[in-house]
């Protein structure tokens, strides 16, 4: 059994083509391949690299319709001791790993160590915006190399033009105050706007619904 440095010393005879095998690894890790070395007099060394086997699959979907959303860019944040902090899962070059949701609206991050992760939306496809994240809704916890799941929500959006006119004359009414009720990304579901001198206000990125 390895010590707290991951090392173990074996007494083996001097011999070519000696097979060294890792027979057991802690939960959450994959067993490495055997190594064949030529054992010579003195100290010999065989290094093994074990990889974590945890996975997190994130599904991105439309919060209103429930439809999956392809083409969303998702990264994964592993929480630190303080869950308000953490570090992004990185690729082999040390860059933040960014995956795009497939036709099923999913991305899968693998080779993850045990821990708590949050799905982070890095980019939304055209005509979508991010919904307000509910506490814990985007989190997944990997335990003993398990396959965990998280959800991320988007809203489909479009543009809306509002014009206020005088019912009698048909003329536009400038600087009218208008209350718009409907779904909003922040969950307030109310917007207060002013039409301005033109009597028209164009609202962009309005949630479709």
Secondary structure as GFF3:
##gff-version 3
##sequence-region A 1 209
A	DSSP	beta_strand	15	20	.	.	.	ID=ss1
A	DSSP	beta_strand	35	39	.	.	.	ID=ss2
A	DSSP	beta_strand	54	62	.	.	.	ID=ss3
A	DSSP	beta_strand	73	79	.	.	.	ID=ss4
A	DSSP	beta_strand	86	88	.	.	.	ID=ss5
A	DSSP	beta_strand	99	100	.	.	.	ID=ss6
A	DSSP	beta_strand	106	112	.	.	.	ID=ss7
A	DSSP	beta_strand	115	123	.	.	.	ID=ss8
A	DSSP	beta_strand	128	130	.	.	.	ID=ss9
A	DSSP	beta_strand	139	142	.	.	.	ID=ss10
A	DSSP	beta_strand	147	163	.	.	.	ID=ss11
A	DSSP	beta_strand	177	181	.	.	.	ID=ss12
A	DSSP	beta_strand	190	194	.	.	.	ID=ss13
A	DSSP	beta_strand	200	207	.	.	.	ID=ss14
###
